[in-house]
Amino acid sequence: MNDYFFTEEHGLIRDLVSDFANTKLSPLTNKMDKEDYFPIELFYELGKLGFLAPTVSLDDGGSGFDYIAQSIILEELAKISPAFALSIGAHSNLMLDNFYRNSNDVQKEKYLDKLITGQIIGALSITEPDTGSDALGMKTLAKQQDDYFYITGSKTYITNAPIANVSIVYAKTKDENKNYHISAFLVDLSLPGVTKGNPMSKMGMRGSLTGELFFDNVKVHKSDILGELHKGKEILMSGLSIERAVLASISLGISKTSLKIALEYSKERIQFGKPISKFQMIQDKLATMYTETKASHLLVYWALSEIQNDHKKNKEAAASILFAAEKSTKHSLEAIQILGGAGYMTEYQIERFMRDAKLLEIGAGTTEIRKLIIAKDLIN
């Protein structure tokens, strides 16, 4: 690893996770895709290895790494299973990192160690049935009575929802002037009034369980407010930029595997008496895939190095996932084209990567929203 973004420690992390993914995750990918199966035993194992909490300090029981390390973990997992990487990212970044940055000592005592070790699974609940890209237009309400809040509403398309034990739930709260604000709550999903929907059947990312959460007058104590009352918007917005920069590494993993599969096949497949890698049109595709994958790599880890110093680097984060996600979809399709009929079959698994890739153009803010974020930051 000779990129200037990486340290020797980053290289060791990459080697360890790569070995884990190739030896333990790879044999399960067909089962995951066909049965929408989440390998919970591998989740627990990552917890024991310390890879669920890369951005939590050593003093607090984490690994004491950074966002670059977190993204290396997701990239290496995504090279084998983007779906598994997504679920790990939802726990370790969307939930745990967000929780760690904004929680108080009492909340850390209650949840931190269990999240770090994987004893409990976390989720982040923002999206609602009628509010996708318009996250601030959420309708879930938390009404205060004395020291408690009663949450009513629903969340949808939530990664890990069917298996999660705790979630950061964003809801509207009313101040003394009857103005509505957003607050973030830590909600134990075993509380009375919480209902989980069945796992949703998806085109791709199968094995990463996605679902709905319903809240019917769920009673939570004021001590479960993450950050300050009515200040959830700040937590939400700072978390989204980190989320985009980190999850872009999943797209990067897809691009690297697409190139690997296409290159290996083109050197083995004989047509007209020679490997198809000798044909200029195939060489054109391979050269473009390599160049764009390398550009994604540099852009993703540059954005992560910026986010490490400033969590509100909005356009940098949006640009990294915008580019990487679009290219990963393109590269998986190009790999299928190079493989021809073989690429359309499940044997080579590239069709699975193609189905997985598309989600990254939709989740964590759509391609269109990312362009608006970049333009707004540039103009301002």
Secondary structure per residue as TSV (DSSP state, phi and psi in degrees):
chain	resnum	aa	ss	phi	psi
A	1	M	-	360.0	100.4
A	2	N	-	-108.1	6.5
A	3	D	S	-67.0	144.8
A	4	Y	T	-72.2	-7.6
A	5	F	T	-74.9	-20.1
A	6	F	-	-107.9	146.3
A	7	T	-	-103.7	173.7
A	8	E	H	-61.3	-35.1
A	9	E	H	-63.7	-39.7
A	10	H	H	-60.1	-38.8
A	11	G	H	-64.3	-39.3
A	12	L	H	-66.1	-40.3
A	13	I	H	-61.2	-45.6
A	14	R	H	-59.4	-44.0
A	15	D	H	-63.3	-43.6
A	16	L	H	-65.2	-45.1
A	17	V	H	-71.0	-36.9
A	18	S	H	-60.1	-43.9
A	19	D	H	-64.3	-42.7
A	20	F	H	-59.2	-47.3
A	21	A	I	-65.7	-41.4
A	22	N	I	-74.7	-33.3
A	23	T	I	-92.9	-34.7
A	24	K	I	-109.8	-34.8
A	25	L	I	-85.0	-41.0
A	26	S	G	-54.4	-43.3
A	27	P	G	-64.4	-14.3
A	28	L	G	-101.5	-4.1
A	29	T	H	-64.3	-37.4
A	30	N	H	-65.5	-44.3
A	31	K	H	-61.8	-42.5
A	32	M	H	-59.3	-46.1
A	33	D	H	-70.4	-44.3
A	34	K	H	-72.9	-37.1
A	35	E	H	-107.6	1.7
A	36	D	T	52.9	49.1
A	37	Y	-	-99.4	127.7
A	38	F	-	-100.2	119.2
A	39	P	-	-78.5	84.5
A	40	I	H	-59.6	-30.6
A	41	E	H	-64.8	-32.6
A	42	L	H	-74.6	-31.8
A	43	F	H	-60.2	-48.2
A	44	Y	H	-61.6	-39.1
A	45	E	H	-65.5	-39.4
A	46	L	H	-62.6	-35.3
A	47	G	H	-62.8	-43.1
A	48	K	H	-64.9	-32.4
A	49	L	H	-79.7	-10.8
A	50	G	T	88.5	12.7
A	51	F	-	-94.8	3.1
A	52	L	S	-89.2	-14.4
A	53	A	-	-133.5	55.0
A	54	P	T	-66.6	-24.9
A	55	T	T	-101.0	6.0
A	56	V	S	-90.5	136.9
A	57	S	-	-64.9	156.5
A	58	L	G	-60.0	-38.0
A	59	D	G	-62.4	-27.9
A	60	D	G	-99.8	10.6
A	61	G	T	96.2	1.0
A	62	G	S	-89.7	-165.2
A	63	S	-	-92.7	-14.7
A	64	G	-	69.7	28.7
A	65	F	-	-94.1	-145.4
A	66	D	-	-145.7	-174.5
A	67	Y	H	-69.4	-27.9
A	68	I	H	-65.0	-43.5
A	69	A	H	-62.8	-42.9
A	70	Q	H	-59.4	-39.9
A	71	S	H	-74.2	-33.1
A	72	I	H	-60.2	-42.7
A	73	I	H	-59.2	-47.8
A	74	L	H	-67.5	-39.5
A	75	E	H	-61.2	-46.1
A	76	E	H	-67.2	-37.9
A	77	L	H	-65.7	-39.8
A	78	A	H	-68.5	-25.3
A	79	K	T	-62.0	-25.5
A	80	I	T	-105.1	-47.4
A	81	S	-	-145.3	97.8
A	82	P	H	-57.3	-32.1
A	83	A	H	-64.0	-46.0
A	84	F	H	-65.0	-40.6
A	85	A	H	-59.6	-39.3
A	86	L	H	-63.1	-45.1
A	87	S	H	-65.9	-37.8
A	88	I	H	-66.3	-41.5
A	89	G	H	-62.9	-38.7
A	90	A	I	-64.4	-36.5
A	91	H	I	-76.3	-53.5
A	92	S	I	-77.5	-31.5
A	93	N	I	-105.8	-59.5
A	94	L	I	-59.8	-40.0
A	95	M	I	-95.4	-63.8
A	96	L	I	-66.1	-48.6
A	97	D	I	-63.0	-41.4
A	98	N	H	-61.5	-45.9
A	99	F	H	-60.4	-47.1
A	100	Y	H	-62.9	-38.8
A	101	R	H	-72.9	-22.1
A	102	N	H	-120.8	-5.3
A	103	S	-	-86.9	160.7
A	104	N	-	-97.6	177.3
A	105	D	H	-63.0	-38.0
A	106	V	H	-65.4	-42.6
A	107	Q	H	-66.8	-38.6
A	108	K	H	-63.0	-41.2
A	109	E	H	-61.0	-34.2
A	110	K	H	-76.8	-39.7
A	111	Y	H	-122.1	-27.5
A	112	L	H	-59.4	-52.4
A	113	D	H	-61.1	-38.9
A	114	K	H	-68.3	-34.8
A	115	L	H	-71.5	-38.8
A	116	I	H	-63.3	-44.6
A	117	T	H	-86.5	-10.0
A	118	G	T	86.3	12.6
A	119	Q	S	-65.6	-29.7
A	120	I	S	-129.1	153.2
A	121	I	-	-107.8	137.1
A	122	G	E	-107.7	158.6
A	123	A	E	-143.9	161.8
A	124	L	E	-119.1	123.6
A	125	S	E	-115.0	101.0
A	126	I	-	-119.1	-56.2
A	127	T	-	-63.4	139.3
A	128	E	B	-124.0	164.2
A	129	P	T	-54.6	-36.4
A	130	D	T	-105.7	2.1
A	131	T	B	-137.0	94.7
A	132	G	S	-93.0	-86.4
A	133	S	S	-66.1	-26.2
A	134	D	-	-86.6	67.1
A	135	A	G	-60.5	-34.2
A	136	L	G	-76.3	-7.2
A	137	G	G	-90.3	18.1
A	138	M	-	-56.7	152.0
A	139	K	-	-111.3	-10.6
A	140	T	-	-60.6	131.1
A	141	L	E	-116.5	146.4
A	142	A	E	-124.7	108.8
A	143	K	E	-97.1	131.0
A	144	Q	E	-90.6	135.6
A	145	Q	E	-135.9	108.5
A	146	D	T	57.5	-121.6
A	147	D	T	-93.1	10.2
A	148	Y	E	-124.6	157.1
A	149	F	E	-120.2	144.9
A	150	Y	E	-117.2	112.9
A	151	I	E	-96.6	129.5
A	152	T	E	-134.0	130.6
A	153	G	E	153.2	-164.9
A	154	S	E	-149.3	154.7
A	155	K	E	-128.0	147.8
A	156	T	E	-137.8	163.0
A	157	Y	E	56.3	39.7
A	158	I	E	-93.6	116.1
A	159	T	E	-64.4	132.0
A	160	N	T	79.0	-1.8
A	161	A	T	-52.8	-44.0
A	162	P	T	-65.7	-21.5
A	163	I	T	-117.8	-0.6
A	164	A	-	-75.3	149.0
A	165	N	S	-102.8	-27.9
A	166	V	E	-145.1	148.1
A	167	S	E	-142.4	146.2
A	168	I	E	-80.2	119.9
A	169	V	E	-117.4	123.9
A	170	Y	E	-92.5	134.8
A	171	A	E	-146.9	158.1
A	172	K	E	-80.2	135.8
A	173	T	E	-127.4	151.7
A	174	K	E	-109.0	133.7
A	175	D	-	-89.6	-175.2
A	176	E	T	-66.3	-20.2
A	177	N	T	-93.3	11.3
A	178	K	S	65.1	23.8
A	179	N	-	-89.4	141.2
A	180	Y	E	-90.8	133.6
A	181	H	E	-128.0	176.4
A	182	I	E	-107.5	136.6
A	183	S	E	-128.0	152.9
A	184	A	E	-107.1	131.9
A	185	F	E	-121.4	144.4
A	186	L	E	-92.1	114.2
A	187	V	E	-117.0	119.9
A	188	D	E	-71.7	118.7
A	189	L	T	-78.6	5.6
A	190	S	T	-97.2	1.1
A	191	L	S	-66.3	150.1
A	192	P	T	-57.8	137.5
A	193	G	T	98.4	-13.1
A	194	V	E	-92.3	129.3
A	195	T	E	-127.4	135.8
A	196	K	E	-101.9	133.3
A	197	G	-	-76.7	167.3
A	198	N	-	-67.1	152.0
A	199	P	-	-54.9	136.0
A	200	M	-	-79.8	140.8
A	201	S	-	-84.5	121.1
A	202	K	-	-116.2	159.5
A	203	M	S	-63.5	-44.2
A	204	G	S	-138.7	-168.8
A	205	M	-	51.1	36.9
A	206	R	T	-77.6	135.2
A	207	G	T	103.7	-18.6
A	208	S	S	-98.7	108.8
A	209	L	-	-79.5	129.6
A	210	T	E	-120.6	140.4
A	211	G	E	-162.1	-170.6
A	212	E	E	-111.2	152.8
A	213	L	E	-127.2	131.9
A	214	F	E	-117.7	134.4
A	215	F	E	-120.9	116.7
A	216	D	E	-117.2	90.6
A	217	N	E	56.3	46.5
A	218	V	E	-75.1	124.2
A	219	K	E	-90.2	118.4
A	220	V	E	-128.4	143.7
A	221	H	E	-76.8	153.8
A	222	K	G	-61.5	-21.1
A	223	S	G	-70.0	-11.4
A	224	D	G	-93.4	8.8
A	225	I	E	-74.4	127.6
A	226	L	E	-86.9	122.3
A	227	G	S	76.5	-140.6
A	228	E	S	-107.3	152.1
A	229	L	T	-58.2	136.4
A	230	H	T	69.8	6.1
A	231	K	-	-110.5	22.0
A	232	G	H	-68.4	-27.0
A	233	K	H	-59.6	-41.2
A	234	E	H	-64.6	-41.4
A	235	I	H	-64.2	-45.6
A	236	L	H	-59.3	-48.9
A	237	M	H	-69.6	-38.9
A	238	S	H	-68.3	-34.5
A	239	G	H	-69.3	-33.7
A	240	L	H	-64.3	-39.0
A	241	S	H	-67.1	-40.9
A	242	I	H	-64.2	-43.4
A	243	E	H	-57.6	-46.4
A	244	R	H	-62.8	-45.2
A	245	A	H	-65.2	-39.8
A	246	V	H	-72.2	-46.6
A	247	L	H	-68.9	-18.7
A	248	A	H	-59.5	-25.5
A	249	S	H	-68.3	-23.7
A	250	I	H	-67.1	-43.7
A	251	S	H	-60.7	-39.8
A	252	L	H	-61.9	-42.6
A	253	G	H	-61.0	-39.1
A	254	I	H	-63.8	-43.6
A	255	S	H	-61.9	-42.7
A	256	K	H	-66.0	-39.0
A	257	T	H	-71.1	-37.3
A	258	S	H	-60.1	-44.5
A	259	L	H	-64.6	-42.6
A	260	K	H	-61.0	-48.0
A	261	I	H	-63.2	-44.2
A	262	A	H	-65.3	-42.7
A	263	L	H	-65.7	-47.2
A	264	E	H	-62.1	-43.3
A	265	Y	H	-66.4	-41.6
A	266	S	H	-64.5	-26.5
A	267	K	H	-82.4	-19.8
A	268	E	H	-98.6	-29.9
A	269	R	-	-77.0	120.3
A	270	I	E	-100.5	128.1
A	271	Q	E	-139.9	138.5
A	272	F	T	53.3	34.0
A	273	G	T	84.3	8.0
A	274	K	E	-153.7	158.6
A	275	P	E	-59.3	142.7
A	276	I	G	-67.3	-14.7
A	277	S	G	-64.8	-14.7
A	278	K	G	-82.6	-12.0
A	279	F	S	-83.5	136.5
A	280	Q	H	-63.6	-35.2
A	281	M	H	-68.0	-33.8
A	282	I	H	-69.8	-41.9
A	283	Q	H	-61.2	-37.3
A	284	D	H	-60.2	-45.4
A	285	K	H	-64.2	-45.2
A	286	L	H	-63.6	-42.6
A	287	A	H	-64.5	-41.2
A	288	T	H	-67.9	-42.7
A	289	M	H	-60.7	-43.4
A	290	Y	H	-61.5	-48.6
A	291	T	H	-61.9	-45.6
A	292	E	H	-71.0	-33.9
A	293	T	H	-66.7	-41.6
A	294	K	H	-64.1	-38.7
A	295	A	H	-64.3	-40.3
A	296	S	H	-61.4	-45.3
A	297	H	H	-55.8	-49.7
A	298	L	H	-66.8	-41.0
A	299	L	H	-67.9	-42.8
A	300	V	H	-63.0	-47.9
A	301	Y	H	-78.2	-24.7
A	302	W	H	-65.0	-46.5
A	303	A	H	-61.6	-39.2
A	304	L	H	-64.5	-38.7
A	305	S	H	-65.8	-31.5
A	306	E	H	-72.3	-44.8
A	307	I	H	-62.7	-33.3
A	308	Q	H	-58.4	-33.6
A	309	N	H	-94.9	-23.7
A	310	D	-	-149.2	108.8
A	311	H	T	-69.2	-8.7
A	312	K	T	-107.4	27.2
A	313	K	-	-77.7	76.4
A	314	N	H	-67.7	-48.9
A	315	K	H	-70.8	-32.3
A	316	E	H	-64.7	-45.5
A	317	A	H	-65.2	-44.9
A	318	A	H	-63.9	-39.1
A	319	A	H	-65.5	-38.3
A	320	S	H	-65.8	-45.6
A	321	I	H	-77.9	-31.4
A	322	L	H	-56.8	-52.1
A	323	F	H	-69.4	-49.8
A	324	A	H	-64.2	-39.8
A	325	A	H	-68.7	-45.4
A	326	E	H	-62.2	-41.0
A	327	K	H	-71.1	-33.9
A	328	S	H	-66.9	-37.6
A	329	T	H	-63.8	-46.0
A	330	K	H	-60.8	-44.7
A	331	H	H	-68.4	-37.5
A	332	S	H	-66.9	-37.1
A	333	L	H	-68.4	-39.5
A	334	E	H	-65.1	-38.0
A	335	A	H	-63.5	-42.1
A	336	I	H	-60.2	-41.4
A	337	Q	H	-63.4	-40.5
A	338	I	H	-66.7	-38.5
A	339	L	H	-75.7	-18.7
A	340	G	T	66.3	-135.5
A	341	G	H	-58.2	-34.5
A	342	A	H	-63.3	-34.3
A	343	G	H	-68.1	-24.2
A	344	Y	H	-81.9	-15.5
A	345	M	S	-86.1	161.1
A	346	T	S	-80.0	-13.3
A	347	E	T	-56.4	-44.4
A	348	Y	T	-85.8	-9.1
A	349	Q	-	67.7	0.0
A	350	I	H	-67.2	-28.5
A	351	E	H	-65.0	-31.0
A	352	R	H	-65.4	-42.3
A	353	F	H	-64.7	-36.1
A	354	M	H	-63.2	-44.6
A	355	R	H	-65.3	-37.0
A	356	D	H	-69.2	-38.1
A	357	A	H	-59.4	-38.5
A	358	K	G	-60.5	-32.4
A	359	L	G	-57.9	-34.5
A	360	L	G	-71.0	-9.5
A	361	E	G	-88.6	-6.1
A	362	I	T	-115.7	-50.3
A	363	G	T	-74.2	159.5
A	364	A	T	61.0	33.3
A	365	G	S	93.3	123.8
A	366	T	-	-65.4	166.9
A	367	T	H	-51.8	-41.9
A	368	E	H	-66.1	-42.1
A	369	I	H	-64.4	-38.7
A	370	R	H	-61.9	-39.9
A	371	K	H	-65.1	-38.5
A	372	L	H	-64.7	-40.1
A	373	I	H	-61.9	-46.1
A	374	I	H	-62.2	-46.7
A	375	A	H	-63.1	-43.5
A	376	K	H	-61.4	-44.6
A	377	D	H	-64.8	-40.6
A	378	L	H	-63.1	-44.1
A	379	I	H	-68.2	-38.9
A	380	N	-	-73.5	360.0
